[in-house]
Structure formats: structure tokens, C-alpha cells
Amino acid sequence: MLSGRGTTTLLRFLVRRDRIRTPVFGSLLILITCMTTVALANLYNSSDSRQTMAETMVNPAMTAMLGKGYGLENYTIGAMMAHQMLLFTVIAMAIMNILLVARHTRADEEEGRVELIRSLPSGRLANLYATLILAFLTNMVIAILTGLGLYALGIESMNLEGSLLYGAALGAAGFFFATVTSIFAQLSENARGTIGLSFTLLGISYLIRAVGDVSNDALSMVSPLGWILGSEVYVTNKWWPIVITLTFSVLLMIVSCVLYSKRDLGAGLLPTKPGKRNASASLLSPFGLSIRLQRTGLISWAVGMFILGASYGSVLGDLDSFFVENEMFQQLLNPENGHSLTEQFLTMMMSVLAMVSTIPALMSVNKLVGEERKGRVELLLSKKVSRNRLLGSALVLSTIVSFIMLSLTALGLWTAGNLSMENGMDFWNVYSAAIVYLPAVLLIVGFGILIIGLLPRVTIAGWIYLMFSFFVVYLGGLLEFPEWLSGISPFGQIPELLVEKRNYLPVFIVTVLAGLCVVVGFVGYNKRDIQA
Amino acid sequence: MSIIEVKNVTKQFGKFTALDGVDMQVNKGEVYGFIGPNGAGKSTTIRILLGIIKASKGSVQIFGKDAWQEAVSIHERIAYVPGDVNLWPNLTGGEVIDLFTKLRGKVDKGRREELMERFELDPTKKCRTYSKGNRQKVALVSAFASEADLYILDEPTSGLDPLMERVFQECVLEAKDAGKSVLLSSHILSEVERLCDRVGIIRQGKMIESGSMSELRHLTRTNLLVQTKQTMGDLGKIEGVHDLEEKEGAFSFQVDSEKLDGVIRYLSSFGIEKLESAPPNLEDLFMRHYEGDREPMREGEQDA
């Protein structure tokens, strides 16, 4: 029943399948972690500068975003680095694990590859065992290497125990989400559902922790991300979060093995119902088809963006009173130009929110290449459908998506902000400060179209551009990058409407560039072969 | 009147030459069989016909229009079934059929229902649950439910059971009776033999044989097994005899169909004791081409 015969052979096979992907991810993660640490150590090399930084950390927005600050009375590089990096690195690990497990369990099953393995003299659970062992080993290796890497930097406040705990936190959280995904792989009967449910749980964990950290500590303890942050790496170095996380992982692992052993191959434990016999009229066009295919994802994103906006908005009230009390902050943000500190903080967040809004828009436009690789674009183009119509549908949809995502973010931010603040904000002020980023979002989308038209094999380029933008705009200030670097990102070009003069020239230029990208993309798309 | 006119088409993917000077002509009201081993260039040719990829050289015309430039207006009159039907996992078969027929233009609801019944397709199931054969049924129903003038079918029956294959053959013959043209790429030679008026054989990107079925039939050989009272002379020297083998006093060999008369006369002079013959079929001919036999062929020999 629970036989795992052949697990080791399969495990070696899985390692081989991941021989590029995982090492690349792992090295990048460790590299970025260490580089950021070094950068922080160089920037904040005096205890005065670190204490100043510590002051800025004690506010609800930072708490919501990164978790509660700790060790602030003596803010060392270690405490600073762990507070600012751990949560987001854990999320990256979680995403890697979700994709890894979904890929080797439900995706393989859906494609019929597990059936081939099962027809051989291999144990019923061999594939699941091998996947879970692979996930465990992957996390363990990354954990140890990260720990050793951080220790090897030789920074005073970062001792061996703390460094290993930092690594262990990454590994334990990663493995936890691997086991969570292995459960969802039994519930849903396809890879899409498995990944969707896992990401939803990750998102909920983040939100619960954010709300809990700001308002109620007990609430944070419901979220696995809340546990991990309890480790207070480099300050008190608590190991209980690692123990709890791994204990829960083992329980989840057992449950998923039992569920897997009981169900039929290819079946899911969540029920499915018969579908429609006829298509509704709204489906019957390339545009309608795109909407239909992306509907679930887009609705989730829309809800997510509203919540994200609202979660920032909800802390604005606390922020306002915090700023009033904090003289140092008043000096730092320099309120002389007649704008409230909250407004200034908002503008800083606006560009980040706009970049997050770009993710669903770029996903939407890149879907066309995904469809092409699966041979489905061919099905449409062999009908009375022109390439312009097809690419045009993708462009229109992603433009609408950009607009809706930005709008919902602004709406969420304004709604929650108004509820939490004593003096409400003007809706149009907030809204226009958000929507002014639309051309920047569209430039990324346009760049995506350009890539689809000219270099469909490297759709990753759009993501790299977006990640670069995020890196230079968000971390650029912290790491003191030269200004021209953030100028390459469209998000660095857009005027910060709430605090800056209304200079629309950059907006115009970004719009024109977006248009140019689109035109070149269309020309290329009409000339090239559709991939098999 | 020719519906498809392919002249000297070459297609390169980087340095690899997928098609090398392919010619093909499909006339109105005819079923054209397009055969060749895997990787010979069948699907590449078909994708060029559909304007999905562009020929590196040569001209491709369908209904007298350029297949690349005027793809969209050509597609109004084309129904296409790919060999590997990849559908959207979260749509139902019924929804996909509606989408395809709508995108092609003319919708005939009654015909759709009739075809779904004939192909025994449950349209309420999500595509992710369909087997290969069922996905092909979705593509076939949507193809035959539309009033196309040209059907391009790329190995459409590779996943169908024999009953469904027969339904498919009926549909092709109905289309032919209605004066439509069909380009049928297939590995199932009995199917080609039964349905096609003309056949083209492609290998390694070159058309190595093409002609009507009766023309090709001349190229076929009959298998004979003979035992004679008297010892035969050197049978292998007789014109038209191939692959001679001796089995326990009997001889088995192949005879070119048009040389059969002469060979039988020769054999009977030795007093025939036993004679078994297998009917001439195209399979052996195709096999010879598939395997790349370099024996001289009477026409279309370009593959030396």
C-alpha cells in the first residue's frame, strides 16, 4: 500500500531533471542574500547610522511589510539584514518549492508520465516519496550553503549560529510549502489548481501575518510565515520556529502520502462537475477566449491587488500619528514643501504597487507565447483569424488588466486609508497618483509585445526588465544606486504626483516608447514563423 | 482546377533543410494522400500551406491566393485538423467546437449535433479529461461541421478506434461527393488506399513519388509462393521478379504487377503444384519508399 520501491532511482532521475533549474535558483538566492548583506554593511557602517535606520523601522507599514522589527535598541547589521531580507527570501523559497513539488507530482501525473512510472515495478508512493525527499534535500542544501555563506562574510554581528538559523529558517519554510503543495496535489486534479491553491495559501499566510504583526501577535502565530519571523535571527536566535515548522511539515507529508495512496491515479479529491455543452457567445472570439482562459487568474489578481492596496492603506492612520510623534522622521522626509509625510510615504509605495500591478498584465500578454508553444495558436490561426487580431486581443486585454489592477490598488488604498485616518484623503489625488503609472506599466507590456514579435524564445526578458525595475527603484534608494540606473526603468521616470510638480513630459515619452515597442512587436509577429 | 498549387518550396530552419524543392498539386474535388515517414516534412508542408510558417523559397497558392499573404481570407474556406490536437484543458469539448466553427465563420448547428452523435463525443467533458482520440474527435467535428472547400487533415485518425475511423472515412467521402477537396496526411495506408485519388510520397523533405492511385498501383508487386513439379530454371533472371527466396522446395517472391502475365506463363511451363498469391498492395510500395530503397523507379526518381 505504502510501498516506495524504486524511490532512490526516481530520486536520482528527479535530481537530473532539476540539475539546471535548482542550482541556478539556489546560487542566485545565496548571491543576492550575501550581496545585499555586504551592501548594507558598507552603507551602515556606524552604529549611529544604524540606529537612525532602526527608528524608521518602527512603524506599522514596515511591520506589515517585513514583520516586526527586533533588536532595535542595538541595531546590528545582522538584525537589520535579517529583518529586511528574511521574509521575502522565505517567500521566494516557498514559490520555488511550490513549483518544484507541483512539477514533479500533479503536473507529471496530468501529462501521463506518472502512469508510465507506475506501470513499471515501482512502488505506488515512490514518485511522491522521491519528490518530497528531493524537496527536503534541496531545501537543506540551500539552507546550509546560505548559512555558511553569510557566516563567511565575516561580519561581526553575524555569528555562526545566527547564520545557520537564517539558513534553517529558509529551508524549513521552503520545505513546509513543499509539503503543503503535496497536499494540494492530491486535492486538485490538475497542476494549475495545485499551484493556484498553494499560492493562495502563501498569500493568506502573508496577509494574516501582516495584520497580526500590526494589531495582534496571536494572529501572527496562525501563519507559518509568522512562526518563521519569531526566530529573531542574529538577536535572540530562537530555534523553536524551525522545530514547529518542520513538525507540521512532517504531519502534512504523512497526510499527503495517505491521501495519495488512497486515490485513483489521475483523480482529484475535490469534485468536478460536467461542463457546458455549448459555448456562451462571449467565448467566441480570440479576445473572449483569452478572457475565459485567464479569468480565474485575473480575478484572483484583482482581489489580491485590492487587498494589497488596502493593507497599505490600513496602516496610514497609524502612520500619520506615528509621524506626528516622531521628530526624526519629520526631518528625514522634510515636510517643508507642504505635503504631509503620509503623502510622501504613499508616493514611495505607489511605484512599488504599480510594479506589482504589472505582473498580471505581463503574465496576460505572455500567455500568447505559452499558447503558441502548446500548439494552440496554430489552431486559431488556421481559422479566419489574423495575427494582428490575435496579438491585438492580447494587447487590449493586458492594457485593460493594467488599468484595472492599478485602479483597484488605488481604490483599496484609498478605502482602507480613509477608514484608518482622521482626516480623509481626496480620492482623485490618490487615484491620479496611481494611474499616472499606467504608461510605465504599458511600457513593460509593450516590451513584452516586442519580445513576442521578435524573440519569442526569450519571454523571460520582460520579467527581467520588471525585476530590474523593482530592484533599482525599490532597493536603489536603500543601496544608493546612481540615478541614471533607476532612469532606465519606466517606473523611475514617472513623476510622483502627490509631492512633485506635475511634469507630464516623461509620462508622454514613456507612452510613446510603449507605442513604438508595440508597433515593432506587431511587425515582427506578422513576419515570423509560429513555433511548433 | 487546382486548389493547392505548391511549386518548388524550400523551408530552412537555421541550417537544417526541412523541405527541399517540394511540388504538390491538389485539384478540386479530389482526395490527395500525403504520406511519408516521420520527420519527412509532412507537417512542415501543411504548416506552410496554412501560412503559419513561411516558405524560404518557392510559391504556395491556395484557391489562387498566396498562402502567406492572404492566409486569413484563405482560412475562411479551409478546415484543418492537426495530428497532435492540443486543446485548452479547462474548456469543454462543446465549447471548443463552437469556438472553432465560429472563428471559421459559417456555423451549422444541426451538422454539429449530427457529427457529435456519429463520432460519439461527449461535449460536456473538459478537454483535460479527453484521450487523444477524443481530442481528435473535437477537431474532426469542428472541421466537418464547417462548410469548407478544402480540408487539410494531418494524421487525423491516429488515435481513433476502427469504428470511428470508418465514420471518419465516411465524412471524407461525403466531402468529396460534395465537390470539396481534401489533403490527407496519413500513416494508415489502407485508409489512403481507400480514400485517395492521388498520392504524394515525401521523404527527407523531397517529394519522391506522386501520381494517381492507378498509376501507383503499377508500381506495386504481387507476392507469390510457388511450387512446381519440375525444377525451375533461374527464376531470379526473369524480368519483374524480386526478393526471391527458397522455402522447403517452394519459392516465394514478388512480381511487378505488369509483369505478372509473363511470369505466370513461365512458371506454368514447369507444371505448377501449388500457387499462393497475396493481392498487390500499396503497403509494400510505401515501405520501399519509407525504408529508402534505392531500387530504380520508373518515375519521380529524384532521391539518388
Interface residues (C-beta under 8 A of the other chain):
Chain A: E110 N190 R192 T272 P274 G275 K276 R277 N278 A279 L283 L284 S285 P286 L289 R292 L293 K374 G375 R376 E378 L379 L380 L381 S382 K383 K384 V385 S386 K527 D529 I530 A532
Chain B: S43 R47 L50 G51 I52 I53 K54 A71 V72 S73 H75 E76 I78 Y80 P82 D84 V85 N86 L87 W88 P89 N90 L91 T92 G94 E95 V96 I97 D98 L99 F100 K102 L103 R104 G105 P123 T124 K125 K126 R128 A139 I152
